[in-house]
């Protein structure tokens, strides 16, 4: 039984998991859908109630019926590196690849449908509220007056993108920024704007959820940091990430969130305030974890590898179809 990893060749974070799977003797096939028709090939047959599919990459041929799990890490757009790429070829290749993979009984980390839904920030915020996690007061609006009224109620705000990274190549992270007190918010009318009450944090928290396993890391805030340095990704800091215990109520809320989102993996960002409350900021369904593992020594890659290696004994619908057709 093989683990299939869909990601780019340059994904060093995936390398960490491939290493752990190799140490455990678990077969792995790694490919980037961007290489379809240019080094990666596929075939699927549906005849007389049976379905058979195969993938070829790097000189290896694997049966889709032989997949135990699929890790959708950070794949490129299907057929993006084909000899003659086009939007039509990308759509055709994506439909073929992911449609075939959906017919298997492999476990997904994460299923494409769940991952697509989980990227929506408004949906995340509501699910976090329903899961019992503390969520800072937030407004997403194109009404300037609504933004002004929100700023009057919550004078200390930050602004962040609704969608995440800016869609350039390579994608560029857009920092969370503090809103100046004299902002008039007229520009809000030209695009959805996410405003959120700034949490006076004493630490940043990155919680990595792999199935039911929760691994949290904490980076203490610099007491001398400038108040405008609100984004841990860009703020200067000499403090390393340190292992942290997850408060029981947070653990319960995160597990409830994961079930509601139907995710097997999630990288949660929290801000810890002076009272020790962990405020939910977001959950990245394909977030990086290598930097946390390097600082803390937490076995995140090994935990992901164990999850991917599991579930290989379940019945498989297509395999059953093969046997029925042969009988």
N, C-alpha and C positions, 0 to 999 in steps of 0.2 A: 504494500500500500504506500502510495507516494504523496508527498506534500507538494502542492503547486504554489509558487510564490509569484505574484504578478507585481512587478516593480521595475524601476529603471536600473540600468547597469551601474549607475553611480551611487546607488543607495547603500551607503556604508552601514546604516542602521540595520538593514536586512542582512548584511554580511554577518553580524553578530549572532543572529538567530540561525542562519545556515550553518555556522560553525557548531552550534550546540546540537542541531539536528544530526550533523555528521558524526559528532562524538557519540550520539545515541544510536547510530546505525540506521537512521531513518532516511529512505530515499527522498531526494528533493529534485524537483525540476523548477528552475527559475527562468522566467522570460518576461519581456516587456511587450505588451500588445502593440506598441508602436512599431515593432519589427515584423508584424504580420505581412506576409507575401515577400519579405526580404530577410529570410533567415528563420522565420517562424511559419509553420504551416498547420492547418487543421483539416479535419474531415469528420463528418457525422452522417450516419446512415440510419434510417428509420424504415424498417421493412417487416411486415407480417407481425406486428406487435413487439418487435425487438428494436432496441436502439444501441448503436455502437458508435463510439467517438474516439478520435485520437488527436494528439497534439505532437508536433515535432519541433524541437528547439535544440540548437547546439549539437546536432547529431544524435540526439536521443528521441526515442519514440515512446510515448506513454499513453495508455488507455485511460479514457475519462472514467471508465468504470472502476479503474484502479486508484482513484484519488481518494485519500482519506480526509484531506482538508485543503482549503484554498485560502491563502492569505492575500487579500487585496491591499497591498501596502501603498505604493505610490506609482501606479502604472501610467504610462503615456497614453495618448489618444491612439486608438487602434489604427494601424497602417499609416501612422504619421511619417514613417521613414521608408515608405514604399517607393519603388522606382518612379512612379507617377502618382504622387499623393493627391487626394481630392477630398472634399467634404463628403461626396457620395461614397467613395471607397471607405472612408473612416466609418460612416454610418453602417454600411454593409458589413464591414469586418467586425464592428462592435456588436451588431445584432447577432452575427454568426457565433462569435466567441462566447459572449456572455449568455446567449440563448442556449448554447450547448452545455455550458457549465451548469446552468440552472437545472438541467435534467438529471444531474448526478445527485447522489445523497451525501456528497462531501460536506463537511462542516465549513462554514464561512467565517472568516475574520477580516472584515465584516461583510455581510451580504450587501451587494450593491444597492438594493432598494433601501435597506436600513441606513446605509452610509449616506446615500443621497439625501434622505429626509433629515438625518442627524446634522447635516451641515447648516441647516437653517437656524440662524441665531434666535429669532423670535420663538420658534418651536422649542429650542433648547431652554430658554428662560422659563417658558410655561411648564415644561416637563420638570425642570428643577424645582419650581414652586410646588408642583403637585407631588414631588418626591420628598418634600420636607426639608429641602436645602434652603439656606438663607440666600436671598437674591437681592442685590442692591436695587434701589428704586431706579427704573429705566424707562426711557421714552424713545420710541422710534417714530419719526414724524417727517412730513413735508410741510407742516403748518408752522410758519414762523411764530405766530402768536402762541401756539401750544408750547413751543420751545421756550419762549420768553416766560410764560407762566410757570413752566416746570423749573426754570432757573430761579425764579423767585421763591419757589417752595424748597428747592435744594440748591443753595447758592454755590456750593463747591462741586463742580461737575467735571467729568472727563468725556471726551468724544472718541469714538472708535468706529471702524468700518463695520457695516452690517454683514458683509460677505467674507471678510478675511483678507487674504493676500491680493495685491493688485495684479490683474491678469496680464502681465507682461512676461517675456521669456528671457531669463528665468523669472518666476514669480517674485515679486518684491513685497516683503512684509511692511504693512502700514502700522506705524506705532500708535498706541493709545496716547492721547495728549490731553493736557489739562485745558479747560475752557477759561479764557480770560474773563474777568468780572465785567468788562464793558462790552462784551460781545452783543451784537444786535440781532443775530440769527436770521437776517434777511436771506442769506444764501441757502437756508434750509429748504426753501421752495424749489430749488433746482435738483434735489436728490434726497432720498431717504437718509436721515441723520440719526445716529444712535447716541443718545446722551445718557449718562449714568452717574449716579451719586458716587463721588470719589470715596473710597474706603481708606481711612487713615491707617495704613497697615504697618504692623511691626514685623511681618514676614510674608513672603510669597510661598505658596504651597503648590507643588505639582504631585498629583495623585494619579498613578497609573493603575488602571483596572484591567485585569486579564481574567475573564470569566468571573469567578467569585473571589479571586485573589486581589487584594488591594495593597499597593506599595506606595507609600507617601514619602515625599522629600520636602524639606523646609529650608528656605534661604532667608536668614534674618535680614531685615532692612537696615541699611546704613543709617544710624541715628543722625548723622550730619548731612544726609542726602538732601538735595534741593527738592522742595515740594513739587516741582514740575516734573521730576524724574519718576513718573508713575508706571512706566512699562519696564518690567524686569528684563526684557530682551534687549533693551537699549540703555538702561540705567547703569552707570559705572558701579561695580561692586567687587569687593575683595573676598567676600564670604562665599565659601563653597556650599553646595547643596548637602544637607545632612539628613539621615534617616529620621522619620517622624512617626509617632503613633497616631493612628486615625481615631478621633473621638467616636464613640459608639453611635451617636445620632447621625454623624456625617457618614459613617460606614453604612448604616441602614439606608440613608437617603441615596448614596451612590449606587448601592445594589438595586434599589428600587428604580433609579434612573436607568441603569443598564438594562434591566428587564423591560421597562417601558419603551426604551429606544431599540430593543432587540439587537444590542451590540455585544460582541465578545471581547472587544478591546476599546478602551477610551482613555484619553489623557486629559484629566481634569485640572483646571487652573482655579485656585482659590486665593483670596487675600485674607490673611489673618489680622484681625484688628486688636486693639489694646486689651479688649476683654476676652481674647482667645476665640472669638467667633470666626468660623471659616465661611467667608462669603463666596458663593459660586460666581465665577466669571464666565467660563465657557468649558465645553468638552470637545476636544478635537478627536474625531473618530480614527484618525491616522497620525496622531501626533508623535513627534520624536521622543525617544527615551534614552538614547545613547549617552547624552551629556549627564543625565541623572545617574545612570549606572556607573559611569566613570568616576563621578564624585562620591557616591554613596557605597558602591560595591553591592547594591541590591541586585539580586539575580533576575532582572526583568527579562533579558533575552532567554534565559533558561526557562522561565515561567511560560513565555510565549511558545517556546519550542515544545514544552510538555503538552500545552493545550493543542497545538497543531498535530502532535504525534498521537493524540488520543482519538477515540471515536472510530477506530478502524474496524470494529467487529460488527457494525450495524448492517442490517439488510440493505441492499441496494436495488432500487426499482429496475434500473436498466439491466443489471446482471440477472435479475429474476426473469426479465423479458427474454434475454438471450437463452436461458435454460429452457424456458417454455417453448421458444421457437424451435429448439433443437430436439425436444422430446416428441 
